[in-house]
């Protein structure tokens, strides 16, 4: 059956609440926009859009059933996702520590505040798109979450499955795009203001790295 206006309104409200929940995807986009550039933030956001689109499609097709019940595949995927988030987190923490070490001799020698040029050049060498895509796809809990949410509005046996799914997916992605656009704009501005202030840059790296490690622990713990 086709979706009613009431169902669309209910889905939209639920989608807004889901998108606003803090998670590793939005954190990675914010970190990338602040550390590298606004354009890099949008490349990271593109990875999130594609990753979420794949997960939503898998959820509707019944992948949630495959991952439910503590299956071996679910455990392996959560451990892999947790390890990847931990790797991102420890990488940020190491960069923060390196910035702190570089700041001391630089400030002592020149009497000026060092900038984040070295870090920005380092970050520019990796692909924000690939990393955000991996962060999104290596999260089986997201499939279960999407499955529990989408099943209220679409069902694999529905003859209008793909048309209904397409409408709902577009709504979800538009809301996500609006949210991430705000995240990118704010983060890029904060990153620009932090330029030349090593204390802020160091703190941001350590906080973001710790947050990624906490997300890693939370995700990996779901496998036990």
N, C-alpha and C positions, 0 to 999 in steps of 0.2 A: 504494500500500500504506500501511497505517497505521504510525505510528511505534512502535518498540519501546522498552522501558524503557532498554535500552543506548544507543540513539540519543538519547533524551531526556537521559540523564545526560551523554553526550558533548557535546550541544548546550549544556546548562546550564553545564558547566565552561568551554567555549569562550566562551559569552556573558559569564560573569563576567570572564574575562581581557580580553575586548574592552571591556567597560564601564569597567574599571579603567584602561584606557589614557588618559593625559592628552590633552586635545584642546580646541579652541575652545569647544565646547558647555558642557562642565563648567566651564571658566574663566569663561565669561560668566555662568552661573548663580551661581557663587561670588562674582564681582564685584558682581552685582546684589544678592544677599542681604546682602553686607557694606556696600555703599554706600547702599542704599535701605531695604529691610526684608525680613523673612522671607517675607511675603506676596508681595512683588515677585519674590523668588527662586523661589517656586512658580509664578508666572505665566511666568517664563522657562523653568522646567522643563517646563511644559505645552507651550510652543513646541517644545522638544526632543523630547518624546514624539510630538507630531503629525508633526514633520518626519522623525524617524527611522521612524515608521510608514509614511509615504509612500515614503521611500527603500527600505525593506525590501520593500514591495509592488512598486515599480518593478523592484527587483533580481530578484525572483522571476518577474516577467513578461517578463524578458529585456532590460531597459534597459541592463544591463551590457554586452551585446553591442553595442548601439548606441554606447556610449561608449568601447568598447575600440578599440585600434589607433590611437590618436592622432587621432581624428576631429575635424573642425572644430568640431562641437557641444561635444565634450569640452573642447577648448582654450578656446572662448569661455566656457564655464561655469566652468572653473577660473580664468580671468582675472577674471571677474566676482566669484567667491567670494573670490579673493585681494584684489581691490580693496576689497570690503566689509569684510573682516577688517582690512585696513590702515586703513580709515576709522575703524573702532572703536578700533583701537590708537592712532592719532594723536589721536583725541578724548580718550582717557584720559590720554595724555601731556600734552596741552594743559591739561586740567583739573588735573593734578598741578602743572604750572608755574604756573597761575593761583593755586592754593592756596598755593604757596610765596610768590608775590608778595603775596598778601593777608595771609599770616601775619606778615610782617615789620612793616608799619606798625601792624597791630592789636596785636601784642605790645609794640611800642615805645610805643604810645599808652596802652594800658591796663595793661600789665604782666601781662596774663593770657593764657592759651592760647586762641586762637580755635577755634571749633568748625567742624563740617562742615555747618552748617545750609544755607548757600548751595548747596553741592554737592548735598545731599540734595533740596532743593527743585527744583534743575535736573534731577536724574535722574528725579524723579517725573513729569516732563512727557512722558517718552518711554514707549513701550510695550515692556516687557521681553518680552512674548509675541511681538510682531511681529519684534523684533530677533533673538531666539533662533530663531524659525522660519526667518528668512532665513539665519541662520548655518548652520543645519542643511541647508536645501535647496540652498544655493549651494556644495555640496561634492560634486562628481561622484565623487571618490575614495571617498566613503562608499558610493555605489551599487555601485561595483566591489568594494569590500570586502565588503559584504553579499551581493553575488552570489556571490563566491568562497566565502563561508561557508555561505549557505543552500543552495546547489546540492548540498552534500554530504548534505542531508536531505530536500529537496523538489525537484521538477522540474516545469516547466510542463505536461508531458504526463501527469503523475500524476493519475488520476481523483479522488484524495483531496487534491488540491492545496490547496484553500482551508481544509479542516478541519485539515490538517497545518500549513499556514502560520499559521492562527489560533492554534493551540497554541504554536507556536514564538515567534510575535510576542508573545503574552501573557507567556511566560517571559522573553523579552528585556526587555520593558517593565517587568516587575515588578522585575527585577534593576536596571535603570536607575533606577527610582523609589526603591528602597532606597538606592542609591549617592548619588543626587542629594539625597535627604532628609538624609543624613549631611553632604553638602557644604553644604547650606543651613543646617543647624543650627550647624555649626562656623563657617562664614563669618559668619553673623549675629552670633554671639557675639564673634568677633574684631572685627567691625565696631563692635559696641557698646563693646568695651574700647578701641578706637582713637579713639572719640569724645572730642574735646577734646585729642587728641594729634596736632597737625598733622604732625609728623615722620613718624609711622606712616602717616597718610593719604596724604601726598605720596609716600612710598616705595612704598606699595601701588599707587597710580595709575601710577607710572612703571614698576614691575615688570610689572603686568598689561598696560599698553599696549605695552611692549616684547615681551611674550609673544605678544600678538595680531599684532604686526608680523612676528614670526618665523613664526607659523603662516601668515600671508599669503604670505610669501616661499616657504615650503615648498609651499603649495598652488599658487601661480602657477607655480613652477618645473616642476610636472608637465606644463605645457602645452608645454614646449620639448623 
